[in-house]
């Protein structure tokens, strides 16, 4: 904002300089010989009279040309400016009107009015930019810093500006979503810790029994064969109980840890493809990768458009990272019961034995060691597709890999 104040002051100073310079230029007196078009016209008429005579010269456009014999003693008396020329021994008077007086004043007034209007427009634009563009951003000065510190209770003031009203609303919505996700994570962590503590406590009972039975067997307290079989059976039961608890712990640790909310709505296939092509056509052209989009029939699909865009973006990003960079195709295979959208790329180095695991969380193939990533992209795709009542699968054909999504029709 300080920079804007300096700019505003500079513009005011420049306007002042322009005003002063314009008025100085308009106020400079002209030389007696300059700016007098009447001299040219009088010289032209005098030459015509000399060549043709006064009777044969067209004076229909000149009302004030007199010769001395015609005007007599009043020849030199005139209410306007005039010039006298001698032509063939006779004196002629040419009357004319000068426009340098009030005309110059009106010119000065007109120029100053024009400069005033232009200055008001420029200053108005600057003030409008300050109110509608700079000030909304100034309100966001501390927001990123506060969010980075984890301060999520500071709301962003709403603004109805057509330029940044939606942007400010989006920032505030982002803050609220981060806060909700944090609360969700805290609740999830609390629930998992409670579960782990409960299961850990439950494990102690069968574990103590197993230790007790093992100690008794080691000291030959049960000499009868039938009794030993009974103790072995009880140890097996307790071991199965512990195994069940461990399975529950593993299941709890692998539960969905991401907040993937999906709107139950509908969207057109063309809207989805337009979103994808608008982003990737330019991005892939910059890295010299051909982006091919096959022919498709526009249909109404069931699902969340924003999440659908996220699914295809994740798949295409994988194709960019792990493909050969030559070509990525967006295909639409025929299917009677649903709509298929497939992403195909070459340069696949994934082993076929690893294909069933690519949709698991935090799983990364042997071909990804030199490529940064978290192993969550395709896992998120599968979770989103299941929430939209769809499916996702992958196939390898030679060096080509195709990841296909299955959508239900609305």
C-alpha positions as CSV (number, residue, x, y, z in Angstrom):
1,X,0.0,0.0,0.0
2,X,3.0,2.3,0.6
3,X,4.0,1.8,-3.0
4,X,0.5,2.8,-4.1
5,X,0.7,6.0,-2.1
6,X,4.1,6.8,-3.8
7,X,2.5,6.1,-7.2
8,X,-0.5,8.2,-6.4
9,X,1.7,11.1,-5.4
10,X,3.8,10.7,-8.5
11,X,0.7,10.8,-10.7
12,X,-0.5,14.0,-8.9
13,X,2.8,15.6,-9.5
14,X,2.8,14.6,-13.1
15,X,-0.7,16.0,-13.6
16,X,0.5,19.3,-12.0
17,X,3.4,19.5,-14.4
18,X,1.2,18.8,-17.4
19,X,-1.2,21.6,-16.3
20,X,1.6,24.1,-15.9
21,X,3.3,23.2,-19.1
22,X,0.1,23.4,-21.1
23,X,-0.8,26.8,-19.7
24,X,2.7,28.1,-20.3
25,X,2.6,27.0,-23.9
26,X,-0.8,28.5,-24.5
27,X,0.3,31.8,-22.9
28,X,3.4,32.3,-25.1
29,X,2.8,35.3,-27.4
30,X,3.2,34.6,-31.1
31,X,5.5,36.7,-33.3
32,X,3.8,39.4,-35.4
33,X,4.5,37.4,-38.6
34,X,3.4,34.1,-37.4
35,X,-0.1,32.6,-37.3
36,X,-1.7,35.2,-39.6
37,X,-3.5,33.5,-42.4
38,X,-5.3,36.7,-43.5
39,X,-2.0,37.9,-44.9
40,X,-1.9,35.0,-47.4
41,X,-5.5,35.7,-48.5
42,X,-4.9,39.4,-49.0
43,X,-1.8,38.8,-51.1
44,X,-3.8,36.3,-53.2
45,X,-6.6,38.8,-53.8
46,X,-4.1,41.6,-54.6
47,X,-2.4,39.5,-57.2
48,X,-5.7,38.5,-58.8
49,X,-6.8,42.2,-58.9
50,X,-3.5,43.2,-60.5
51,X,-3.8,40.5,-63.2
52,X,-7.6,40.6,-64.0
53,X,-8.8,43.9,-62.7
54,X,-11.3,44.6,-59.9
55,X,-14.3,44.0,-62.2
56,X,-13.1,40.5,-63.3
57,X,-12.0,39.3,-59.9
58,X,-14.3,37.0,-57.9
59,X,-15.0,38.9,-54.6
60,X,-18.2,37.0,-53.8
61,X,-16.5,35.5,-50.7
62,X,-14.9,38.8,-49.7
63,X,-17.3,41.4,-48.4
64,X,-14.7,44.0,-47.2
65,X,-12.5,45.1,-50.2
66,X,-12.6,48.8,-51.0
67,X,-10.6,51.2,-53.2
68,X,-9.9,54.8,-52.3
69,X,-11.9,56.4,-55.1
70,X,-15.0,54.4,-54.0
71,X,-14.8,55.2,-50.3
72,X,-13.6,58.7,-50.3
73,X,-12.6,60.4,-47.1
74,X,-13.8,57.4,-45.0
75,X,-11.2,55.1,-46.6
76,X,-9.1,55.0,-43.6
77,X,-11.9,54.8,-41.0
78,X,-12.9,51.2,-40.2
79,X,-14.3,49.4,-37.2
80,X,-12.1,46.3,-37.9
81,X,-8.5,45.6,-38.7
82,X,-7.5,46.2,-42.3
83,X,-4.5,46.2,-44.6
84,X,-3.9,48.6,-47.6
85,X,-2.3,47.5,-50.8
86,X,-1.3,49.7,-53.9
87,X,-2.3,48.0,-57.1
88,X,-1.7,49.7,-60.5
89,X,-1.5,53.1,-58.8
90,X,-4.7,52.7,-56.9
91,X,-5.1,52.0,-53.1
92,X,-7.2,49.1,-51.9
93,X,-8.3,48.4,-48.4
94,X,-8.8,44.8,-47.2
95,X,-10.8,44.5,-43.9
96,X,-10.3,41.4,-41.8
97,X,-11.2,40.2,-38.3
98,X,-8.5,38.8,-35.9
99,X,-9.4,35.7,-33.9
100,X,-6.5,36.0,-31.5
101,X,-8.4,37.7,-28.6
102,X,-11.3,35.8,-27.1
103,X,-10.5,32.7,-29.3
104,X,-7.2,32.3,-27.4
105,X,-9.1,32.5,-24.1
106,X,-11.6,29.9,-25.1
107,X,-8.7,27.6,-26.2
108,X,-7.1,28.0,-22.8
109,X,-10.4,27.2,-21.1
110,X,-11.0,24.2,-23.3
111,X,-7.6,22.7,-22.8
112,X,-7.8,23.1,-19.0
113,X,-11.2,21.5,-18.9
114,X,-10.0,18.6,-21.0
115,X,-6.9,18.1,-18.8
116,X,-9.1,18.3,-15.7
117,X,-11.5,15.6,-17.0
118,X,-8.5,13.3,-18.0
119,X,-6.9,13.9,-14.6
120,X,-10.1,13.0,-12.8
121,X,-10.5,9.8,-14.8
122,X,-6.9,8.7,-14.1
123,X,-7.2,9.5,-10.4
124,X,-10.6,7.7,-10.3
125,X,-9.1,4.6,-11.9
126,X,-6.3,4.6,-9.4
127,X,-8.7,5.0,-6.4
128,X,-10.9,2.2,-7.9
129,X,-7.9,-0.1,-8.2
130,X,-7.0,0.7,-4.6
131,X,-10.5,0.0,-3.3
132,X,-11.4,-3.0,-5.3
133,X,-8.1,-4.8,-5.9
134,X,-5.3,-3.7,-3.5
135,X,-7.3,-3.4,-0.3
136,X,-8.9,-7.0,-0.6
137,X,-5.3,-8.4,-1.0
138,X,-4.2,-6.3,2.0
139,X,-6.7,-8.1,4.1
140,X,-5.0,-11.4,3.2
141,X,-1.5,-10.2,4.3
142,X,-1.4,-12.1,7.5
143,X,-3.7,-15.1,6.5
144,X,-1.0,-17.4,4.9
145,X,1.4,-16.7,7.8
146,X,-1.4,-17.5,10.4
147,X,-2.4,-20.6,8.6
148,X,1.2,-21.8,8.4
149,X,1.3,-21.4,12.2
150,X,-1.8,-23.5,12.6
151,X,-4.0,-20.5,13.6
152,X,-7.3,-21.5,12.0
153,X,-9.7,-19.4,14.0
154,X,-9.1,-16.1,12.2
155,X,-11.9,-15.7,9.7
156,X,-11.4,-13.9,6.4
157,X,-13.8,-10.9,6.0
158,X,-16.2,-11.3,3.1
159,X,-16.0,-9.0,0.2
160,X,-18.6,-8.7,-2.6
161,X,-16.0,-7.4,-5.1
162,X,-16.6,-8.9,-8.5
163,X,-12.8,-9.3,-8.9
164,X,-11.8,-11.0,-5.6
165,X,-15.0,-11.7,-3.7
166,X,-15.0,-15.3,-4.8
167,X,-11.2,-15.5,-4.1
168,X,-11.6,-14.3,-0.6
169,X,-14.6,-16.6,0.0
170,X,-12.4,-19.5,-1.3
171,X,-9.6,-18.6,1.1
172,X,-12.0,-18.6,4.0
173,X,-13.5,-21.9,2.8
174,X,-10.0,-23.4,2.7
175,X,-9.4,-22.2,6.2
176,X,-12.6,-23.9,7.4
177,X,-11.8,-27.1,5.5
178,X,-8.4,-27.3,7.1
179,X,-9.9,-26.8,10.5
180,X,-12.5,-29.5,9.8
181,X,-9.8,-31.9,8.6
182,X,-7.7,-31.2,11.7
183,X,-10.7,-31.9,14.0
184,X,-11.4,-35.1,12.0
185,X,-7.8,-36.2,12.3
186,X,-7.8,-35.5,16.0
187,X,-11.0,-37.5,16.5
188,X,-9.6,-40.3,14.4
189,X,-6.4,-40.4,16.3
190,X,-8.3,-40.5,19.6
191,X,-10.5,-43.3,18.4
192,X,-7.5,-45.3,17.2
193,X,-5.6,-44.8,20.4
194,X,-8.6,-45.9,22.4
195,X,-9.0,-48.9,20.2
196,X,-5.3,-49.8,20.5
197,X,-5.3,-49.4,24.2
198,X,-8.5,-51.6,24.5
199,X,-7.2,-54.3,22.3
200,X,-3.8,-54.3,24.0
201,X,-5.5,-54.8,27.3
202,X,-7.6,-57.6,25.8
203,X,-4.6,-59.3,24.5
204,X,-3.0,-59.6,27.9
205,X,-5.6,-62.1,29.2
206,X,-5.0,-64.9,26.5
207,X,-1.3,-64.1,26.5
208,X,-1.1,-64.6,30.3
209,X,-3.0,-67.9,29.9
210,X,-0.6,-69.1,27.2
211,X,2.4,-68.2,29.3
212,X,0.9,-70.0,32.3
213,X,0.1,-73.2,30.3
214,X,3.6,-73.1,28.7
215,X,5.2,-72.8,32.2
216,X,3.1,-75.7,33.5
217,X,4.1,-77.9,30.5
218,X,7.8,-77.0,30.9
219,X,7.6,-78.3,34.5
220,X,5.7,-81.5,33.5
221,X,2.7,-80.6,35.7
222,X,0.4,-82.4,33.3
223,X,1.7,-86.0,32.9
224,X,-1.4,-87.5,31.4
225,X,-1.5,-87.4,27.6
226,X,-5.2,-86.4,27.5
227,X,-4.5,-83.5,29.8
228,X,-1.6,-82.3,27.7
229,X,-3.9,-82.4,24.6
230,X,-6.5,-80.3,26.4
231,X,-3.8,-77.7,27.4
232,X,-2.6,-77.6,23.8
233,X,-6.1,-77.0,22.6
234,X,-6.6,-74.2,25.1
235,X,-3.3,-72.6,23.9
236,X,-4.5,-72.8,20.4
237,X,-7.8,-71.1,21.3
238,X,-5.9,-68.3,23.1
239,X,-3.6,-67.9,20.1
240,X,-6.5,-67.6,17.8
241,X,-8.0,-65.0,20.1
242,X,-4.7,-63.0,20.0
243,X,-4.6,-63.3,16.2
244,X,-8.1,-61.9,16.0
245,X,-7.1,-58.9,18.1
246,X,-4.0,-58.3,15.9
247,X,-6.2,-58.5,12.8
248,X,-8.5,-55.8,14.3
249,X,-5.4,-53.6,15.0
250,X,-4.1,-54.0,11.4
251,X,-7.6,-53.3,10.0
252,X,-7.9,-50.2,12.2
253,X,-4.5,-48.9,11.1
254,X,-5.4,-49.4,7.5
255,X,-8.8,-47.7,7.6
256,X,-9.3,-44.7,5.4
257,X,-7.1,-41.9,6.8
258,X,-8.1,-39.4,4.1
259,X,-11.2,-37.1,4.2
260,X,-12.6,-37.8,0.7
261,X,-16.1,-36.2,0.7
262,X,-18.0,-36.7,-2.6
263,X,-21.1,-34.9,-3.7
264,X,-23.9,-37.1,-4.9
265,X,-24.7,-35.2,-8.1
266,X,-24.6,-35.5,-11.9
267,X,-22.4,-34.0,-14.6
268,X,-21.9,-34.2,-18.4
269,X,-19.0,-36.2,-19.8
270,X,-18.2,-33.2,-22.1
271,X,-17.7,-30.9,-19.0
272,X,-15.2,-33.4,-17.5
273,X,-13.2,-33.8,-20.8
274,X,-13.2,-30.0,-21.3
275,X,-11.7,-29.5,-17.8
276,X,-9.0,-32.0,-18.5
277,X,-8.1,-30.9,-22.0
278,X,-8.0,-27.2,-21.0
279,X,-5.3,-28.0,-18.5
280,X,-3.2,-30.7,-20.1
281,X,-3.2,-29.6,-23.7
282,X,-0.9,-26.7,-22.9
283,X,1.0,-28.4,-20.1
284,X,1.9,-31.5,-22.2
285,X,2.7,-29.5,-25.3
286,X,5.4,-27.7,-23.2
287,X,7.1,-31.0,-22.5
288,X,6.7,-32.2,-26.2
289,X,4.2,-34.9,-25.2
290,X,1.3,-35.5,-27.6
291,X,-2.1,-35.5,-25.9
292,X,-4.7,-37.4,-27.9
293,X,-8.4,-37.3,-27.0
294,X,-10.6,-39.9,-28.7
295,X,-14.2,-39.5,-29.9
296,X,-16.9,-39.9,-27.4
297,X,-20.7,-39.5,-27.1
298,X,-21.7,-36.9,-24.5
299,X,-23.7,-38.5,-21.7
300,X,-24.9,-37.5,-18.2
301,X,-22.8,-39.3,-15.6
302,X,-23.5,-39.9,-11.9
303,X,-20.9,-38.5,-9.6
304,X,-19.0,-35.4,-8.5
305,X,-17.5,-33.4,-11.3
306,X,-14.7,-31.9,-9.2
307,X,-13.7,-35.3,-7.8
308,X,-13.9,-36.8,-11.3
309,X,-11.4,-34.2,-12.6
310,X,-9.2,-35.1,-9.6
311,X,-9.3,-38.8,-10.5
312,X,-8.3,-38.2,-14.2
313,X,-5.6,-35.7,-13.1
314,X,-4.0,-38.3,-10.8
315,X,-4.0,-40.9,-13.5
316,X,-2.5,-38.5,-16.1
317,X,0.1,-37.3,-13.6
318,X,1.2,-40.9,-13.2
319,X,1.3,-41.4,-16.9
320,X,3.6,-38.3,-17.2
321,X,5.9,-39.5,-14.4
322,X,6.3,-43.1,-15.3
323,X,5.7,-43.0,-19.1
324,X,8.1,-42.5,-22.0
325,X,6.8,-38.9,-22.6
326,X,5.9,-39.5,-26.2
327,X,2.1,-39.7,-26.1
328,X,-0.8,-39.9,-23.6
329,X,-4.2,-40.9,-24.9
330,X,-7.6,-40.4,-23.5
331,X,-9.9,-43.1,-24.8
332,X,-13.5,-44.1,-24.5
333,X,-14.1,-47.8,-25.0
334,X,-17.6,-49.1,-25.7
335,X,-19.5,-50.5,-22.7
336,X,-23.2,-51.3,-22.5
337,X,-23.7,-51.0,-18.7
338,X,-21.6,-47.9,-18.0
339,X,-19.1,-45.4,-19.4
340,X,-15.4,-46.2,-19.7
341,X,-12.7,-43.5,-19.7
342,X,-9.2,-44.9,-20.2
343,X,-5.8,-43.2,-19.9
344,X,-3.1,-45.0,-22.0
345,X,0.6,-44.3,-22.2
346,X,3.7,-46.0,-23.5
347,X,7.0,-46.7,-21.8
348,X,5.6,-48.9,-19.0
349,X,8.3,-50.6,-16.9
350,X,6.0,-52.0,-14.2
351,X,6.3,-55.7,-13.7
352,X,3.0,-57.6,-14.3
353,X,3.3,-59.2,-10.9
354,X,3.1,-55.8,-9.3
355,X,0.0,-54.7,-11.2
356,X,-2.6,-55.9,-8.5
357,X,-0.9,-53.7,-5.9
358,X,-0.9,-50.3,-7.7
359,X,-4.2,-49.2,-6.0
360,X,-3.0,-50.0,-2.5
361,X,-2.1,-47.1,-0.1
362,X,1.6,-46.2,0.2
363,X,2.6,-48.9,-2.3
364,X,5.2,-48.0,-4.9
365,X,6.6,-50.3,-7.6
366,X,10.2,-51.2,-8.3
367,X,10.2,-48.8,-11.2
368,X,9.5,-45.8,-8.9
369,X,12.7,-45.7,-6.9
370,X,14.1,-42.7,-8.8
371,X,10.8,-40.9,-9.0
372,X,9.5,-38.9,-6.0
373,X,6.0,-39.7,-4.7
374,X,3.9,-41.0,-1.8
375,X,2.1,-44.0,-3.3
376,X,-1.3,-42.5,-2.7
377,X,-2.3,-41.2,-6.1
378,X,-4.0,-44.3,-7.5
379,X,-5.2,-45.3,-4.0
380,X,-7.1,-42.0,-3.8
381,X,-8.5,-42.6,-7.3
382,X,-9.9,-46.0,-6.2
383,X,-11.4,-44.6,-3.1
384,X,-13.1,-41.7,-5.0
385,X,-14.4,-44.0,-7.7
386,X,-15.9,-46.4,-5.1
387,X,-17.6,-43.4,-3.4
388,X,-19.0,-42.4,-6.7
389,X,-20.3,-46.0,-7.3
390,X,-17.7,-46.6,-10.0
391,X,-14.6,-48.8,-10.5
392,X,-11.0,-48.5,-11.7
393,X,-8.6,-51.1,-13.0
394,X,-5.4,-51.3,-15.0
395,X,-4.0,-53.4,-17.8
396,X,-0.6,-53.9,-19.4
397,X,-0.1,-54.6,-23.1
398,X,3.6,-54.8,-24.0
399,X,5.1,-51.5,-23.1
400,X,1.7,-49.8,-22.8
401,X,-0.4,-49.4,-19.6
402,X,-4.0,-48.5,-19.6
403,X,-5.8,-47.3,-16.5
404,X,-9.6,-47.4,-17.0
405,X,-12.4,-45.8,-14.9
406,X,-15.9,-47.1,-15.0
407,X,-18.7,-44.6,-14.5
408,X,-22.4,-45.1,-14.0
409,X,-24.9,-43.3,-16.1
410,X,-27.3,-40.8,-14.5
